[in-house]
């Protein structure tokens, strides 16, 4: 439906903003959600992870990439 499409577009924008370090309190407002609880429910429903946990995983994966040299990461992926 059109409503679902709009929500999905808002959530894609929200993921991009979260990955750029924008706080959730700004993200939900900028992406057109009326309040944080609506944003949280939509995000969790779509991605099966909360916005806070999504940011934590991004930071964790960035940390791993910094710690493990690229050459070793490539070997691990094979």
N, C-alpha and C positions, 0 to 999 in steps of 0.2 A: 504494500500500500504506500501511498504518498507519505503518510505520517511516519511509517517505519523507515523509509528512505531518508527523510529529513533527520531523524534521530541518528541513523547510521552515519550520515555526513557530519553531524555535530560531534559524534564520538570519535570519528577519524581525526577531526581537527583537535579534539581534546587530547588524544594520544600524542599527536605531534607536539602540542604545547607542553604536555607533561614531560616528554622526552627532551625538550629544550630547557627544562628547569623551571617552568612557570608554576607557581603554587596552585594547588587545587582550588583554593578560594577565589582565585582570579579566573581559572580555566572555566569553571561551570558558568560564571557570569558572562564571560566572553563568548562562550559557545551556545548561549541562548537557553540555558536551563533556568527554571524559575528559582530553584533553591538547590542546596548541596545534596539533600536526600534524594531528589529526583535524578540528579546527575549520577550519584552513587549507584542507585538501583539500576539505571540504564546501563552504566559502564559494567557493573558486575554481571548483569544479565547477558550482555553482548560478549564479554571477554572472559567470564568466569574467574575474575580476579578483581580485587578492589583497586581503586586508583592509587592508594597508598602502597599497596603491595606491588603494583605495576612499576611504580617509581623505584621501589626498593630493588626489584629484580633488574631494572635498568642499571642502577648503580653497582649492583653486584657483578653483572656481566661486564661492565666497563672496568671494574676493579680487576677481574680475572684477566681481561685482555691486556691490562697494564702490567700485571705481574708475570704472566706467562709469555715468553718471547714468541713472536710471530712464527718463527721456524718450527718451534715445538708444537704450537697450536695446529699448524698445518699437518704435521706428522700425526697428531692425535686424531685429526678428522678423517684420516685415510683408513 
